[in-house]
């Protein structure tokens, strides 16, 4: 007898983004010597990025692909200032469905994310090649 009630999480499954995310933490990342890729074990629901490098507060660049970073001549990135400029968070939580991020320019970065149950194979290129993504 076939089981018609087998359900698999998917990229467009609303419940995956309404439910609490599985926690992901990575701290004290040094990406000043060169770009660092942060790879998530599943698709994210939200991401918080903190820059604790007060010596060069305007140098943390975030991109979805390595080609988007300024060190590679890219223009598809944004800059996060150090936490002393803003409140506790460098930026508010980003509601992004991604499988990885590229960062460069700071010696002390924390990444906090809420993960869904959606497999990374749902976004094979991590949106790279899309309009606005390096």
Legacy VTK file of the C-alpha trace (Angstrom):
# vtk DataFile Version 3.0
C-alpha trace
ASCII
DATASET POLYDATA
POINTS 134 float
0.000 0.000 0.000
1.403 3.397 -0.978
1.849 6.081 1.627
0.443 9.298 0.189
1.301 11.304 3.263
5.077 11.398 2.911
6.043 15.041 2.934
9.428 16.585 2.146
10.470 20.097 3.117
11.053 22.404 0.185
12.330 25.865 -0.642
8.842 27.328 -1.037
7.372 25.599 2.019
6.013 28.459 4.156
6.057 26.480 7.387
9.845 26.106 7.182
10.205 29.860 7.612
7.432 30.300 10.192
8.808 27.688 12.566
11.746 28.362 14.866
15.056 27.756 13.122
17.640 25.218 14.181
20.458 27.325 15.710
23.752 27.896 13.911
26.612 29.805 15.565
30.107 30.596 14.314
32.175 33.140 16.203
35.502 34.976 16.203
35.955 34.528 12.461
39.094 36.190 11.101
38.515 37.164 7.481
41.034 40.010 7.393
43.774 37.981 5.617
41.356 37.005 2.846
37.820 35.919 1.987
36.162 33.242 4.133
33.166 31.189 3.069
30.595 30.356 5.743
28.758 27.197 4.667
25.433 26.403 6.308
24.351 22.755 6.739
20.860 23.568 5.427
19.044 26.553 3.902
18.805 29.530 6.271
15.650 31.294 7.355
17.423 34.283 8.892
21.002 35.445 9.562
22.556 37.936 12.006
26.080 39.212 11.368
28.136 40.988 14.023
31.370 42.859 13.295
33.539 43.320 16.404
36.592 44.801 14.636
36.768 48.393 15.906
40.191 49.002 14.312
38.692 49.032 10.800
34.943 49.425 11.338
34.043 49.949 7.678
35.796 46.938 6.192
33.512 43.918 6.713
32.107 43.019 3.304
29.360 40.402 2.872
28.498 38.714 -0.433
26.580 35.666 -1.627
29.386 34.584 -3.941
33.143 35.088 -3.844
32.897 36.977 -7.160
30.701 39.611 -5.489
33.453 40.685 -3.070
35.520 43.834 -3.769
38.797 41.866 -3.510
37.673 40.025 -6.656
36.544 43.205 -8.405
32.913 42.531 -7.542
30.262 45.076 -6.701
27.561 42.749 -5.362
28.329 43.088 -1.644
27.418 45.246 1.312
29.450 46.644 4.199
28.769 46.133 7.894
30.183 48.566 10.434
31.421 47.541 13.874
28.911 47.137 16.710
29.935 50.387 18.423
28.217 52.310 15.614
24.829 50.690 16.177
23.002 48.773 18.862
23.968 45.256 19.917
23.412 43.885 16.384
25.499 45.188 13.510
22.448 44.833 11.275
18.955 43.527 11.981
18.287 39.859 11.183
18.445 39.267 7.430
15.551 37.123 6.164
17.589 35.251 3.549
17.306 31.783 2.036
20.973 30.975 1.385
23.375 28.057 1.750
26.554 30.089 2.280
28.004 33.579 2.675
31.369 35.083 1.778
32.949 37.592 4.160
36.183 39.599 4.147
37.930 42.486 5.873
37.426 41.984 9.636
39.372 40.087 12.274
36.380 39.327 14.515
33.003 38.383 13.023
30.136 36.395 14.546
27.471 34.696 12.422
24.181 33.540 13.946
21.525 31.874 11.810
18.244 30.017 12.003
18.310 26.932 9.782
15.360 25.285 8.083
14.981 21.601 7.241
15.375 22.462 3.555
18.328 20.647 1.978
21.091 22.761 0.411
20.496 20.941 -2.900
17.337 23.085 -3.282
19.603 26.072 -4.102
22.472 24.466 -6.043
24.133 27.773 -7.012
23.243 29.737 -3.815
21.556 32.303 -6.122
24.906 33.098 -7.770
24.335 34.353 -11.272
20.985 35.912 -10.338
20.526 39.631 -10.886
22.476 41.498 -8.199
24.411 38.406 -7.073
28.082 38.135 -8.025
LINES 1 135
134 0 1 2 3 4 5 6 7 8 9 10 11 12 13 14 15 16 17 18 19 20 21 22 23 24 25 26 27 28 29 30 31 32 33 34 35 36 37 38 39 40 41 42 43 44 45 46 47 48 49 50 51 52 53 54 55 56 57 58 59 60 61 62 63 64 65 66 67 68 69 70 71 72 73 74 75 76 77 78 79 80 81 82 83 84 85 86 87 88 89 90 91 92 93 94 95 96 97 98 99 100 101 102 103 104 105 106 107 108 109 110 111 112 113 114 115 116 117 118 119 120 121 122 123 124 125 126 127 128 129 130 131 132 133
